[in-house]
Amino acid sequence: MFFKDHTLPQAWGQLMGQKSALIAGLGLVLLALFAWLPFSYYRMVQWPLILLWQVGFLLWGGWVILQLRRFKQPFLPLGHGLDGMVGITLVGIVLSSLAAPFRGVALWNVVLVLGYGLVLYGLRNGIKLEGSSVRQVWWSVAAMAIANAGLSLAYWRPSADMWQAGNFASAIRNAQPLGHHNFEGGYLVLSLPLVVALALAEQGWQRWLASGGALLIAIATYISGSRGAALGLIVWLTLTLALRIFTHSGKHRRRQGIVSAAILVLALGAMASNPRIRTTVQVILGGQGLDLSRLSAADSPLIDRLFMAQAGLNIFGDRPWLGAGPGNISRLFNLYRPIDMGTGLDHVQQLHNTPIHLLAELGIVGIGLYLAWGIWVGRLWWRLARQLPPGRDGRRPVPKDHRTLLMGISGSFCAYGVSSLTDYQLENIPIALTLITNLILMACLADTLAPPPPLSALFRRCTSLATLALLALCLQVWLPFNFALALGQQAVIATDQRQDLPTAHRKWLKASQLIPWDPTYSALAAQQLVLIEQGISLPDDQAAIREGVIENLVAAYQAAPYDAWFNNNLAIRLLPEAADQAEVFAIRTVELLPRTQNYTYYILGLTYLAQQKTAAAITAFALEGLVTPRFSTLPIWQIEPLRSIYPDVVAQTLDLYDALLANLSPDQSPYPILYEQAQLLRWWHQRPPLPDLDMGQPVIRALIQADQNPAAALALLNEAIAVEPQNIGLQMLRAWIDPDTYLDEVIALSNDGQETEALRAHLRAHRQARAWITSLTERKGIRQRQGLTFAYRNWGANAIDMILPPAPLEFYALAELLAVYREWPREFPALDQLVETVKADQLGLVHPTRNGYQLPTPDLSQLS
């Protein structure tokens, strides 16, 4: 009876029955310490903390070899058909890796899976059926989850302002310590049923301890703000309570029904208190769910999941049998990104749905493995549920704890299975190890019915050699990666603290040579060279810098050819000297991300113009004017060669706005923004206005009326200022229209006498609205990228932020101050479809999802 003795924590040597268990114990300690670090998932790829989990896995591998070589002691397989499932899983992953376009990335992920396998078989043979080891493992899993929940609450930092502002969407979105609120919620809801079952199995103070731990985990789950975890918890709770009612009768069933209903109402009430859940439900029930822009504004993560699912199906359609390959999703995502995703996510690492992610990553093999595991584990559970109850088929009585543990394991799989439909987390170490432990505990329960035979000595010898080879493979993959991480970190220190650029570049170069499949170091090197380029005066040095930038950009592109911004940066750098090659990279950029806020169609148009493809250039510029409303009003149009084609660009741009307006009805959410921007551009370019629909920002309506009807413009501005008294743009426009009345209010905001006189003179010198709003220019940078640790699984990748502009762009300062330009909604299907139609029909650029996922291929030999 392996639950008979439930004395709490004993030394690992007693648990394992041998001194060598200290090796495995140290390995688990390292994995636990790593899991408790803040942002632990990110730190999986940070030097030197990466050593914690790697050494942990290696220690378990060494311990498995020791166990295999102790021939006087039995070494058990998982048994019950589970070893066959492990085998076909490994074969499937390896086959997918061999077919993956980025095999280095795939191999890294395969080695991580093999590390989990070491823990799986090591822990299987660390649990003894005699004594209390299963109970101790159960308690260990519970203790890890309780500690995680405690740390999660300790890391939580809600502020008084947050509560006063009612900003609960941020307050209950705790990502610590696993690094993302969905990871944290997923891990906690995976563990909670096990801890609840433990509380039911224990007695006395142990029951109170487990019950308190379960409550702490439930609170931390709520604070995580993970809606997937909340849904999983609700489903598990509903099924558990329904089962309790079903297993009682008479008065007991009625009592259980009342208690269960109360518990479920409380749980649903807690779930409904999440403002993100309420907002989404309100939008859907309000009949706005079909309006993508409104639904996105209310719940953009939900829209993201729909698009990611569509991208996953695109990958499956193109690579049906073996998928993209382990870990390859982020490298390929933009190629399969849906057109209607607009300016939403790019370079996505995981598809936020485990079945769909496996379907995309491993193809039919992946979804087959997912279903096979579910069926096989479900079959094993059904067998145990039928045979574990006391006295079944004349068997000896079985302790109640067996069934309680089985219910905890099944509840854990159920809750997490539902939660995993909203996220993919199998490479997260605490989550994966908890799933492994569940599987082993279930195998131990099955052993009480029919234990598997131990492995033969010959098989163990062969397996120990295979495990040794596996450890060698781990070192071969991990050591270069670790050295590269260390070199990259030293390079950053050399540039940031010592300004020692030559040393930094040597280290980046060495790191990129160690792991050429990682674009991080080449991208960082190119980025740093661009930053110092302007300070170089000698021609030979300038040429060397230019050559270094191109070489590093090409290396980054080769490691991640579907990174839109690597393509963009190459297009910019090649444009002055190789416009034909720049065109290829510019095309790839707009194909991978058809709508951005970084002037990619302007860059494409410049490559066309440099090759005398004037008609194509005009179309590209018009598309930029449609995607970025301010584009056709920028000062660049006053300079040749753009000035000569400006009328044609304006005409085609306004035609596109008219076509887009015709595709929408006034009751659709993007229409007012589109209407006001179209009206603004018509006024700016002195074209006939659209019919007055009395919609749009007051500042735009006032600006348009300022010359012809200043009184009406002032009335609009006064109403707007009453609502936004601190809006300096509104006050400035009002002061320009009527300086005698309102200029002093604006001047009072400045204490600089010279500035005051300059402002007064400037306002009185420009008395036409267009002349005034274009009288001042300023330079502004374009947006930078961020958050690439997820995409490239490298802590240093967060420092990659370079998106090169076509040239230092100038903007009209007063137009920016008045904020007359609006950004389109993130999801704007009518706009995206119009862009795609024009791009395909007039430029011959068909989106990858409509042309067999093909892109033009640059000739890199010309760049060497």
Disulfide bonds with the S-S distance in Angstrom:
none
